[in-house]
Amino acid sequence: MLKLLKKIKHFIYVFGANFFSMISGILMSIILPYQLGVTQYGYWSLFLLYFGYSGFMHFGFNDGVYLMYGGKRYENLDLKRFRGYFIFLVLLQFVIGTIYACVLFNLKEEYMFVLGFATINMIVSNLNLFFLYINQITQKYKNYALSIFIEKFGIIVFLLLMLLWKSESYKLFVIYFTVTKVVVLSYYLFTNKNIILGKYPSLKNLQNDAILVYKAGFSLFIANSVAVLIASSGRFIFTYFSSVKELGLYSFAINILSFVQIFNTSLSTILYPMICNFEKFKLKIYFEKLSRLITYSSFLFLMFYFPATWIIEIFFNDYIEVLKFLQYLFPFFIYQMHITIVLHPLIKAVRKEKVLFWLNIIGVTSTILLSFIFLYIDNSLQSIAIATTISYAIWNIATDLWLRNYLKMKYEDILPKVCITLIFIFLVNFIESHMIAFILYVLIVSLYFLYRKSELLNSFLQIYKFVTNKEERIEEEL
């Protein structure tokens, strides 16, 4: 009973922190485009695009620490060795930052500002990630949650101040965005001062330890890096075919969907530690049941398209062109939810990071090829949106097929996902009234749920047992 209560408390910390992060993301998605205007918001989007690649710049070091020490208690950590890890990461980040600084002198003023602050945020964020992983692997979820709360609360406060001051400068927000990350790093240094202060290992030992960490984390780092490319390569390619204004429109549409990604990541963070020690037969049943639940849930999430369009029409007249392509982009998270919450955590649990890399290569290759093909045929926002959704579907299908083959399971019928995607796009494009389209979509999904109600209920009950550790020995049934 005490273990269950502890798990519930950890769940509340993690979910609460990520929910607050989601609120912050939603407010940023609403307030920034409203306050900055299309061009300034385009530069902010460019900053986020460059900053999004900062995770590449630890080259798997943080991932290696996460994999090697997962499940350890904080008091059992070799603090001298962790001091070595920290100083190595600091030196690595400053070397990379120096190289970036040399590039800045050849850029125009606006791009110099954008890339300069993206570099500063890269250094600080990778150091923050090091401590974030320490909190996760040692189950210090209270510190984990508080660090997220500090950062996101600061951002929300400044967003409100921007409205009050009627500020229209993206530079001001970039500066404050950087300050919040520095504050979080200060918090980490204070709460982990016994890692920072004390005797450091010799240079030889530090070198040997760093090699071991890189060996453990490099495969996962490469796989994660490719996953980032899948999410951003389409937008990056689009910058060569479009103006800053069009990039701002596309980024605005992506940000509308960002809260779903935050939800996906939060749920994945909570579920992953639970499945690491599952026996293979449990993994099979967990995979089957959770896949069904997430698929059904993703159909419900598509309903948010309709209130999103009403909000854009009422409050964001400058972004009204988004409605020309949003219906093609929205269905991509049917596939994204399944990948993030179900497929990737399970592949990591069975320690197949190299396979994950090749599956992600399939995803990024399809994204790049489809983006160029569709943009060549029709250089428009609709084209890049369609290419994004199709590439995520291909990535989802390939990953699902490999995992089911590895676990020796029957293949899932992809037809419901495809049918719901096509029905949604048809209703939005050919039903003039969005209210009627919304009612018809709800009706169709409700009928499908009724048809699958016994399967849905069984999946929910089984996942509940897994989460609460109430499952009995389950005979291999798949």
N, C-alpha and C positions, 0 to 999 in steps of 0.2 A: 504493500500500500504506500509506503514511504517513497519507494522508487517511482511509483506512478505519479505521486504528487510532485516529485522532483522533476519528472519529465514534463508535466503540465506547466510547472513554473518556467522551465527552460523554453517550452513552446511559446508561452506568453511573452517572454523577453524577446525572442527572435522574431515572432510574428508581429509583435507591437512595434519593434524597431523598423522592420521592413514596411509595415503598414504606414508608419509615420514618414518613411522615405517615399512611399508611393504618393502620399498626400503632398509632400514637397514637390515631387515630380509633376503631379497634376497641376499644382499652382504655377510652377515654372512654365508648363505647356500652355497655360491660359494667360498668365499675366505678361510674360516676356513678349510674345508676338503682338499682344494688344498694346503694350507700352512702347516697344522699340520701333515698330513699323517694319516693313518687309526688308529693306536693305540692311538696316542695323541688325535685324534678326538673322539675316543671311550671314553676316560676319560672326555673330554668336554661334551659329550652326557650324561655321568653318572652324572656330575654336574647338567646339565639341568634337568635330571630326578628327582634328589633329590630336586632341587630348585622348580620344578613344583608343589611340594606338600606344598609349603610355604603358599599358600592361605588357607589351612586347619587351620593354627595356629592363626587365630583371632576368630575362632569358631562362625562365623556369626555376630560378633559385627559390622563390617563395613557394612554388608548387612542390618542390622537393622537400622543403621543411614540413609542409602540410602532410605529404604522403609518409615521410619517415617517422613522424612523431604523432600521428593521429591516435587519439585515445589515451595519451600520456597525461598524468596528473601534473599540475604546475610545479608542485613541490618536489617532484621526481625528475625535473628537467636538469640537464647538465648546464648550469648557468654560464660556466666559463666557455663552453662550446658555443652557446647562444650569443655570448658577447662577440665571439669571433664571427659568427654569422652576420651580426648586426654591422660590425665595422667593415666587413667585406662588402655588404650591400651598399653602405654609405659611399665607399670609395668607387664602386661600380657606377652608381648613379651620378656622381660628380664628374667622372670621366666622360660619360655619355653626354651630360649636360654641357661640358666644355666643347665637345665636338659640335653639338647643336648651336652653341653660341657663335662658333666660327661661320656657320651657314647664314646666320641672321644678317650679317653685314651686306649681303648681296640682295636683300629683299626690299620691296617697297615698304613704306612706313606702316600701313595697315597690316600687311602680312608679317612684318617684323614684330609688331605688338602681339598679334595672334599666336605666332609660333613661339615667341619669347615666353609668354605666360603659359602656353601649353607645356613648354619644357620645365618651367618651375613646378607646375602642377604634377608633371611626370615624376620628378624627384621625390616630392612630398608624398604623393599617392602611393608609390611603391614602398616607401618606408612605412606608411600607414598600413598597407596590405600585409607586411611582415608581422606587425603586431596584431592585426585583425585575425590572421591565421593562428597565431599563438592563443588568442582568446578562444577560437573555435576548437582547436585540437585539445585544449585543456578544459573545455566546457565552462569557461568563464563567461557565460552568456550575459551576465549583468553588465560587465565591462564592455562587451561587444555591443549591447543595446545602447548603453549610455554614449559611447563614441559616435554611433550613428545619430542619436538624438541631438547631440551637441552640434554636429555639422548641419543637419537638416533644419533644426530650429533657427540657427543663425541665418540660413538662406531664406527661410520664410519671413523672418523679421525684416531682412533687407528688401525682399520683394514688396512687402507692404510699405516700406519707406520710399521705394521707387514710385509707387502709386501716389503717395503723399507729396513727394517732391516733384512729381510729373517728369521724372528723368527719362530721357530718350537715348542715353548713351550705353552701348553694349560694353564699352571699356570699363565703366564704373562697376558694372555687375561682374565682369571677369576678375577685376581686382578684389572685390569682396568675396567672390567664389574661392579665390586663392587664399584669402585670409582665413576663411572657415576651415580649410584643410590644414593650414599651419596650426590653428588652435587645437584641432584634433590630434595632430602629431605631438604637440606639447602635453596633451592629456595622456597619450600613450607613454611618452617618456617618463612622466611622473608616476603613473601606475605600474610601470615596468622598470623602475629605476634599479632594481637589483640585477636586471639583465644588462643595463648600461654601465653601472658602476661596479668596479671590482677588477680582479686580475684577468687579463686577456691571454689567450693561447699564443704560443710561438708562431712565427710566420710559417714554418714548415707544417705544423699541425693545422693551421688555418687553411693552408693550401690543400692538404689532404681532405679535410672536412668539406671544403667547398666542392671538390671534385665528386665526393660521394653524394652530396646534395644535388648537384647537377645531374648525375647519372639517374637519380630517383625521379627528378622532376622534369627533365627535358622533354620526354615523350608527351607528358600531359600538357606541358607548356606549348609545344608545337600544335597539338590537337586543339587547345583552347585558342591559340593565335589564328588558326585557320577558321575556327568558328566565328571569331571577330570579323574576319575578312568576308565571310558569308553575309553577315549583317550589314556591313558597310561598303562592300565593293561596288554594289549596284549604285549606291549614292555617289561614290567616288568617281565612277565612270560617268555618271550623269553630269558631274561638274564640267566635263570637257565638251558636253553637247549643249549646255544651257548657260543661262546667266545667273548671277547671284540671287536675283529675285526669284527665279524658278527653284533654285536650291532652297531658298527660304520656304517656299510653298511646300516642297516635298518634305523638308525637315519638320514643318508644322504637322503634316499628316502623320509622319513617323512618331512624333511626340504624343499625338493623340492616343497612339497604341502603346506608348512606353509604360503606362501603368500596368498593362497586362504582363509585360516582360518582368516588371518588378515583382508582381504577384508570383509569376512562374519561378523566379530565382528564389524568392522567400520560401516557397513550398519545397523546392529542391533542397535548399539548405537544411530544412527541418527533417526531410525524409532520408537523405543520404546516409547520415550516421546510423540510422536504424537498420538499414539493409546490408551494411558492410559485412556482418557476421552471419547472414542468413545462409542456411544450407541450400543446395541447388534446387531441391524440390519446392522449397518455400519461395525462392526467387521466381520460379516459373508461375506459381499461383499468384504471387504479388504482382508480377508483370501483367498477367492476363487481366486481373481484376482492376488494377489501377489504370491500365490502358483504356478499358471501357469507360471508367468514371471520367477520365480526363477528356476523352472524345465527346461524351455527352455534355460535359461542362463547357467545352469549347463552342458547341452549338448554341448554348445559352449566351455566351459572351458576344456572339455576333449581333444579338439584339441591341447592344450598346451603340451600334452604328446609327440607329435612328435618332435617339436623343442627341448624339454627337452632331448630326447634320443640323438639327434644330438650333443647337447652341451656336454653331458657326454662322448660320443665317441671321441670328438675332444680334450676336455680340462681335463677330469678326468679319465684317463686310470686306475688309482688305484681303481676306483669305478665301473668298467665296469660290474662287477657281479650284480650290481643293476638292470641291464636290464633284468635279468632272472625272476624278480618278480614284477617290477614296473607296468606292465600292469594290474596286479591283484589288486594293491593298488590304482591306480589312480581313478577308478570309485567310490571310497568310498565318495568322496566329492559331488557327485550327491545327496546323502542322507544327508551329513553333511550340505550343504548349506541350504536345506529346513528346517532342524532342527534349525540351528542357527539363520537364518534370519526371518523365518516365525513362526515356531511352539513355540519355547521357549518364545519369546517376547509376543505372544498372550496369552499364559498360565499365564505369570506374570501379564499381563494387567487385566485379569479376577480374579487375586489373588487366584490362585489355586496352591500355592507352594508345598503343601503336595502331591497333585496329580502328580506334576512334579517330586517329589522325587521318587514315585513308578514307574513312567514311566522310569526314569533314572535307577532304579533298574533292570528293564527288560533289558535295554541296557547293563549294566555292567555284569549282569548274563550271557547273551548270548555271550558277548565278552570273558569272562573267560572260559565258557564251550567249546565254539568253538575253542578257542586257544589251550586248552589242548587236545581236540579231534583231531584237525588237526595236532598238533605237535606230538601226539602219533602215528598217522598214518604215517606221513612223517615229520621228524625233519628237516625242511628246511625253508628258507626265503619265498618261495612261499606259504607255508602253513599258516604262520602267516599273510601274506598279504591277502589271500583269506578269512581267518577267520575275519579279520578286516572289510573288505567290506561287508560281509554277516551280521555281527553283527550290523553295521550301518544301513543296509537296514531294519533289524528287528526292531530296535529302531525307525527309521523313520515311519514305517508302524503303529506300536503300538501307537505312539504319535499322529499321524495324525488321526487315527481311534477314539481315545478318544476325541480329540478336536472337530471333526465333529459331534460326538454323543452329546457332551455338547452343541454345538451351533445349534443342530437339522438341520444338513445339510446332503445332500447326499454324499456318500463316493466317494473319488477320485479314478480313475482308476490307479493302480500302474503299469499296464502293460507297458506303454511307457518307464518308468525308467528302468525296468528290461530288456526290449528288447534292448534298447540302450546300456546298460551295456554289455549284451551278444554279441551284434553285434561288439562293440568296442574290446572286448577280442578276439573274433573270427578273426577279421581283423588283429590285431597285431600278433597273434600266427600263423596264416595260410597263410598270405600274406608275402612273403619273402622280398619284397621291401617296406620299410616304406613310401616311397613317394607315391606309388600306394595305400597303405592302408589309408594314409592321404586323398588322393583325393576321394577314395570311401566313407570314413567316412563323409567328407564334403558334398558329393553328397547326401548321405542318409539323413543327418540332414537337408539339404536345402529342399529336397522334403517333409520331414515331416513338416517343417515350412510353406511351401507353402500350404500344406493340411490344416494347422491350422491357416492360416494367419488372418482370420477375428477374431477368438478367441484371438489371440496374440495381434492384434491391439486394440481390445476392452479392454483387460486387461491393456495394457500400458496406454491408455487414462484415464481409471478409476483411476489407481494408481497415475497418474499425477495430477488428480483433488484432490485426497486425500492429497497429499504432499503439494500442493499449496493452499489448503483450498478453492478450487473453486467448490467443489461438491455441488450440489443442493440436496434438500430432495429426497432421493432415496426410492422408494417403496420397501418393502420387497419382494425380487424376488427369493429367494433361498428356 
